[in-house]
Amino acid sequence: MTWLRDVLDDLADDAPQVDLTERTIGARERRRRRTVPIVATAAVVVTALIVTAVVRLLPSQPAPATVPGTVTDLPARGVRPLSHAYMTFCEPEDGKAPPGCVDGGWRVVTRDGVTYRVAQALPGPERGLRTSPLAISRDGGKIAYYDAAAGTFAVRDLASGEVLTAPTRVPKVWLGSIAHLLLSDDGRFLAFTKRPPLKDPAMLFDMRERMVRPLPNGWNPIGLSPDGNTITLAEYAPKTRLQTIGRLWQTSTAGSANTVDVTGRYLVGGLGPDGRSIVAVESVDVPGTDCLRSGDALVHLDRDTGKVLRRVPVRGLSMTKNDVHLRSWIGPREIIALAKPFVCGDADTPKTPRGDPPYVPFTAYAVDVRTGKARKLATYTAQDFFQLVLPGFPGTL
């Protein structure tokens, strides 16, 4: 791997320049998304009646540091599986920021509702000029993030506390303006891609064997085979494309790739458990505006040809009244659809943000890919789709 280290060291000395095309795409995507992210639920404190009576007799005191809602740093070990993670920005244009808010800081939430700060993760920048990505394994037991102190990516086992760092340095400037991570179910493999592509390498890391393979930049990693040998990627701008790369660890460089164009504009979900199934949501123009809304059906795509196989209307979730993004699958037939109410402003009326996006509810549904029937799973609070992470393979963002 000496050749790869030499290449990466040379690239690290040559910081990328700003890509104006990518900023244009990013601006259009931000208009399309109109974020309205989520808030963690407050815990209920049950107090004995006699203690309550005593407390009422005491003078008013400042709230102690251990009151419900207090967020502590992620412990070294012994953390239970996660429900989700979200990034915080502290000056929302409406409403309040959560207590102890850190600008661009990641928080993880366990399935039983305990919230922790991930102090080791690089904070995201002001207004998303460069993202600090985070991923959660499908079982919720591991996370991946950019370790600010190590100067590269890390995978952390939440129960044991074991931390594995990537086998090569990744300068912060390589994170670009939109960074993506995909973590394998067992935590062994970690894929990193970003936009704008420029010349900085995207990478697939084998965290256990301390190896790395280059990946094409500008794509979203949406699936990885259990042996880490085949990766599936998707792209939605400037057009929808799918790419499958195999034999990643059987050659000295990235293996054979198959790239196909998809007719139409789609946001693709995570790869199915069978390693082949791909479903997507169509992006539809709203007449008289520059907005895009979600189509009313799940669209099945052929991974190898890019052709639309069939459309399945969704029931139990209004696709046209919500902004919908697909995430990972739960079981062989259901995929998670993350939704927030769709809002579209007049294209002729310029919007000047007064602050960070407000914290708003996002609702997760499990949608049967064969029947289209949706069932509600949970509601989260965050500021944007980009700042809300669920376990498993991500979809396109």
Disulfide bonds with the S-S distance in Angstrom:
Cys90-Cys101 2.07
Cys291-Cys344 2.09
